[in-house]
Amino acid sequence: MKAVDIESFDLNLLRVFEALYQEGSATRAAVRLNLGQSAVSAALGRLRAMYGDPLFTRTGRGLTATQRAHELSPLVIDALDKFRQTCQLSTDIGASFEGRAIALGMSDDFEIAFGRAIIQATRLAAPGLRLIFRQTYSAVVGDMLQGRALDLALVSGGISSRTFGRETVAQGRYACLVDARSAPSPTWQLSLAEFIGREHVLVSSGGLVGVVDEVLAGVGQKRRVVASTTHFSAVPYLLQGTDALVTLPRHAALAIAAQTGLRVADCPIEMPRYGVELAWRVDAVRDSAVGAVRDTVLQVLRGYDWT
């Protein structure tokens, strides 16, 4: 493959690469860039010739990035982000957010509890900016931040890598949810005997054992888990009409109960607290759009009653 002549290179091709990589579809990339599909296809042809690689292959569900495209993506996206930052130096900050999108990673307990408030606050702080909520969890969040799949990440328990900026904003705690019809009264308190006696639904990113099992094992007890799910949003549909219960972060329990026929109960056994932390790539907050969203998320979280 011959060397690329940067003098004759059309930098708009990098925007096409970014859109194709992030959207996984030529059709969606064309809509995002306000281009015709023929223009996107032509740009992809030029990119393939330039990098000597197919970059994206067609599958039944759209386009799949090749290994070379995965290698190029952080470099291309970082270069475009830096160029966007230079544009912001000579323009009004409010206007510079128009058309921008910031990816905020979080598990859906945070999205359920804080998503709407974050959207509303961002609308005021950064008019024109679009938020992208992406599912993540502690085992993969570092790679997603480093690979630029995320600009910011809200995580429980902290993030293991020390290469990111971070701020711990609260100590979260747990609560239980049950169908209101299985609770004797609004003032009903869940006893440890009933807690152990009921069937449980576990919310977990993949494990078969949760923090509740660890706590119960410490006092010589165990529970019976009848099902597990990876999404907190499934909880109302799994509990309604049953006597089962789920133990989950209190912020999610309160938000779900407010919209469903479920009732919140205090855990009848002492559960550990966990850190609620916002993390970001250090270089990312030089981008005023990322900085604005970071400050907005922190404002929403600090205004919440975590007690």
MIMI-915775 format. One line per 10 residues: number of its first residue (from 1); for each residue x, y, z of C-alpha. Coordinates in Angstrom, 2 decimals. Example, Ala and Ser with C-alpha at 12.3 -4.5 7.8 and 13.67 -1.06 7.14 Angstrom:
// residues 2
1) 12.30,-4.50,7.80 | 13.67,-1.06,7.14 .
END
This chain:
// residues 307
1) 0.00,0.00,0.00 | 1.43,3.37,-1.00 | 1.80,6.18,1.51 | -1.15,8.55,1.91 | -0.60,12.07,0.61 | -1.97,14.20,3.43 | -1.99,17.26,1.18 | -4.66,15.74,-1.05 | -6.54,13.84,1.66 | -10.16,14.85,2.26 .
11) -10.54,15.11,6.02 | -14.31,14.71,5.67 | -13.60,11.03,5.03 | -12.72,10.71,8.72 | -16.21,11.92,9.67 | -17.65,9.20,7.46 | -15.39,6.61,9.12 | -16.51,7.80,12.58 | -20.20,7.64,11.64 | -19.89,4.19,10.06 .
21) -17.97,2.85,13.06 | -20.38,4.23,15.65 | -23.63,3.58,13.78 | -22.77,0.19,12.24 | -24.92,1.04,9.24 | -24.34,2.96,6.01 | -27.97,4.10,6.03 | -27.78,5.50,9.57 | -24.38,7.06,8.87 | -25.85,8.84,5.84 .
31) -28.75,10.19,7.92 | -26.38,11.31,10.66 | -24.13,13.15,8.23 | -27.00,14.47,6.10 | -25.52,12.78,3.03 | -26.90,10.47,0.40 | -26.10,6.78,0.70 | -24.19,6.94,-2.58 | -21.91,9.61,-1.09 | -21.27,7.45,1.99 .
41) -20.56,4.40,-0.19 | -18.14,6.42,-2.33 | -16.39,7.72,0.79 | -16.09,4.18,2.15 | -14.52,3.09,-1.14 | -11.90,5.83,-0.81 | -11.24,4.89,2.82 | -10.76,1.25,1.86 | -8.30,2.20,-0.86 | -6.42,4.53,1.46 .
51) -6.05,2.03,4.34 | -5.78,-1.10,2.18 | -8.50,-2.85,4.18 | -12.26,-3.46,3.83 | -12.75,-1.66,7.19 | -16.43,-2.66,7.35 | -18.04,-5.88,6.13 | -21.74,-6.41,5.53 | -23.68,-8.78,7.77 | -27.37,-9.47,8.19 .
61) -27.55,-6.70,10.79 | -25.55,-3.99,9.06 | -21.80,-3.36,9.02 | -19.19,-5.05,11.18 | -15.84,-3.33,11.75 | -12.68,-5.22,10.82 | -9.68,-5.49,13.12 | -8.01,-2.64,11.23 | -11.08,-0.44,11.77 | -11.00,-1.22,15.50 .
71) -7.33,-0.18,15.55 | -8.03,3.04,13.66 | -11.14,4.12,15.54 | -9.56,5.60,18.71 | -7.02,7.50,16.60 | -9.60,8.86,14.18 | -12.14,9.77,16.85 | -9.46,11.41,19.01 | -8.25,13.47,16.03 | -11.80,14.63,15.26 .
81) -12.42,15.46,18.91 | -9.28,17.59,19.02 | -10.36,19.43,15.88 | -13.79,20.06,17.43 | -12.04,21.52,20.46 | -10.11,23.96,18.27 | -13.39,25.08,16.70 | -14.78,25.85,20.15 | -11.92,28.27,20.81 | -13.32,30.68,18.25 .
91) -17.06,30.26,18.69 | -19.72,30.84,21.29 | -19.82,27.89,23.71 | -23.60,27.57,23.62 | -23.68,27.46,19.84 | -20.81,24.95,19.73 | -22.99,22.24,21.31 | -25.41,22.13,18.39 | -25.18,18.72,16.74 | -22.77,17.33,19.34 .
101) -23.34,13.95,21.02 | -21.77,12.79,24.29 | -21.80,9.12,25.32 | -22.54,8.59,29.02 | -22.09,5.03,30.26 | -24.08,3.64,33.18 | -26.02,0.58,34.27 | -29.74,0.99,33.94 | -30.36,1.52,37.66 | -28.75,4.94,37.24 .
111) -30.56,5.54,33.96 | -33.91,4.74,35.60 | -33.25,6.96,38.61 | -31.38,9.90,37.06 | -31.70,9.74,33.28 | -34.61,12.15,32.96 | -33.07,14.68,35.39 | -29.76,14.53,33.51 | -31.52,15.13,30.18 | -33.42,18.12,31.55 .
121) -30.34,19.65,33.18 | -28.23,19.11,30.06 | -30.87,20.78,27.91 | -30.34,23.93,29.98 | -26.56,23.72,30.35 | -25.72,22.64,26.79 | -28.52,23.48,24.35 | -28.44,21.42,21.17 | -26.33,18.61,22.64 | -27.55,15.01,22.39 .
131) -26.90,12.52,25.19 | -26.22,8.88,24.36 | -26.85,6.54,27.30 | -24.83,3.33,26.90 | -25.00,0.28,29.13 | -21.81,-0.52,31.00 | -20.64,-2.12,34.24 | -17.47,-2.21,36.32 | -15.75,-5.10,34.50 | -15.81,-3.38,31.10 .
141) -16.14,0.33,31.81 | -12.38,0.99,31.75 | -11.99,-0.52,28.29 | -15.04,1.37,27.03 | -13.64,4.68,28.25 | -10.18,3.97,26.88 | -11.60,2.83,23.55 | -13.72,6.00,23.33 | -17.01,4.14,23.27 | -17.79,6.36,26.28 .
151) -16.93,9.95,27.13 | -18.07,9.65,30.76 | -19.11,6.74,32.96 | -21.23,6.55,36.10 | -20.36,3.41,38.04 | -21.06,1.69,41.34 | -18.12,0.66,43.47 | -15.57,2.71,41.59 | -13.32,1.97,38.64 | -10.13,-0.05,39.04 .
161) -7.86,1.84,36.62 | -6.14,4.96,37.96 | -5.57,6.44,34.50 | -8.91,8.28,34.48 | -10.24,11.39,36.12 | -12.87,10.52,38.71 | -15.05,11.86,41.46 | -16.88,9.89,44.13 | -20.16,11.69,44.73 | -22.03,9.46,47.16 .
171) -22.22,6.24,49.13 | -25.16,4.25,47.82 | -27.23,1.74,49.75 | -29.66,-1.08,49.03 | -33.40,-1.62,49.43 | -35.89,-4.35,48.58 | -38.80,-4.28,46.16 | -41.94,-6.43,46.33 | -45.33,-6.40,44.66 | -47.57,-4.20,46.82 .
181) -50.19,-6.95,46.90 | -47.75,-9.21,48.73 | -47.10,-6.61,51.44 | -49.66,-6.58,54.30 | -49.77,-2.76,54.64 | -47.95,0.44,53.59 | -46.15,0.39,56.96 | -45.11,-3.26,56.62 | -41.53,-4.07,57.59 | -39.71,-6.99,56.01 .
191) -38.30,-9.40,58.60 | -35.16,-11.47,58.07 | -37.19,-14.69,58.31 | -39.56,-13.52,55.56 | -36.64,-12.20,53.52 | -35.03,-15.64,53.54 | -38.34,-17.42,53.07 | -39.39,-15.58,49.93 | -38.18,-16.35,46.41 | -35.61,-13.89,45.06 .
201) -34.83,-12.40,41.66 | -31.15,-11.53,41.21 | -30.02,-8.61,39.07 | -26.47,-9.29,37.94 | -24.24,-8.55,34.95 | -23.39,-12.23,34.73 | -22.63,-13.83,38.06 | -24.77,-16.37,39.87 | -23.94,-14.95,43.30 | -24.70,-11.41,44.43 .
211) -23.77,-9.21,47.36 | -26.89,-10.43,49.22 | -25.60,-14.01,49.07 | -22.24,-12.90,50.48 | -23.90,-11.06,53.38 | -26.23,-13.97,54.18 | -23.32,-16.44,54.06 | -21.60,-14.32,56.69 | -24.43,-15.05,59.15 | -24.88,-18.68,58.13 .
221) -27.97,-18.12,55.97 | -28.83,-18.46,52.28 | -31.66,-17.47,49.97 | -33.40,-19.12,47.04 | -32.88,-17.34,43.73 | -35.45,-18.45,41.16 | -34.31,-16.22,38.29 | -31.68,-13.66,37.38 | -31.64,-10.79,34.90 | -29.04,-8.34,33.64 .
231) -31.44,-5.37,33.60 | -33.08,-3.49,36.45 | -35.74,-2.32,34.01 | -37.08,-5.90,33.87 | -37.79,-6.00,37.61 | -41.43,-4.74,37.56 | -42.40,-7.34,34.97 | -40.72,-10.14,36.90 | -42.19,-9.25,40.32 | -45.74,-8.15,39.59 .
241) -48.30,-10.72,40.70 | -45.74,-12.75,42.67 | -44.46,-12.98,46.25 | -40.83,-12.76,45.09 | -38.55,-9.88,46.00 | -35.44,-8.24,44.60 | -32.65,-6.40,46.40 | -31.26,-3.50,44.39 | -29.75,-0.03,44.77 | -32.12,2.18,46.72 .
251) -32.15,4.95,44.10 | -33.46,2.49,41.50 | -35.94,0.93,43.95 | -37.52,4.29,44.72 | -37.70,5.29,41.05 | -39.25,1.97,39.98 | -41.77,1.99,42.86 | -42.86,5.51,41.91 | -43.92,4.30,38.46 | -45.24,0.81,39.22 .
261) -47.28,-1.21,41.68 | -44.21,-2.23,43.66 | -43.38,-1.32,47.24 | -39.98,-0.44,48.75 | -38.88,-2.12,51.98 | -35.72,-1.70,54.01 | -33.30,-4.61,53.92 | -33.70,-6.63,57.14 | -29.97,-7.30,57.27 | -27.13,-4.77,57.23 .
271) -25.83,-4.36,53.69 | -22.52,-2.74,52.71 | -22.52,0.75,51.20 | -20.88,1.30,47.83 | -19.27,4.28,46.13 | -21.06,6.08,43.32 | -18.37,7.44,41.03 | -18.22,9.45,37.81 | -15.16,8.76,35.64 | -13.75,10.25,32.44 .
281) -10.63,10.29,30.26 | -8.42,13.14,31.45 | -8.01,14.55,27.95 | -11.75,14.37,27.23 | -12.77,17.22,29.55 | -10.73,19.66,27.47 | -13.75,19.35,25.21 | -16.26,21.85,26.60 | -19.16,19.58,25.63 | -17.79,16.73,27.76 .
291) -17.01,19.15,30.55 | -20.54,20.56,30.47 | -22.11,17.11,30.71 | -19.72,16.06,33.48 | -20.62,19.13,35.55 | -24.33,18.58,34.87 | -24.23,14.93,35.97 | -22.34,15.85,39.13 | -24.90,18.56,39.89 | -27.80,16.09,39.54 .
301) -26.11,13.45,41.69 | -25.10,15.91,44.42 | -28.68,17.14,44.63 | -30.03,13.66,45.35 | -30.81,12.46,48.89 | -28.52,9.43,49.34 | -29.27,8.99,53.06 .
END
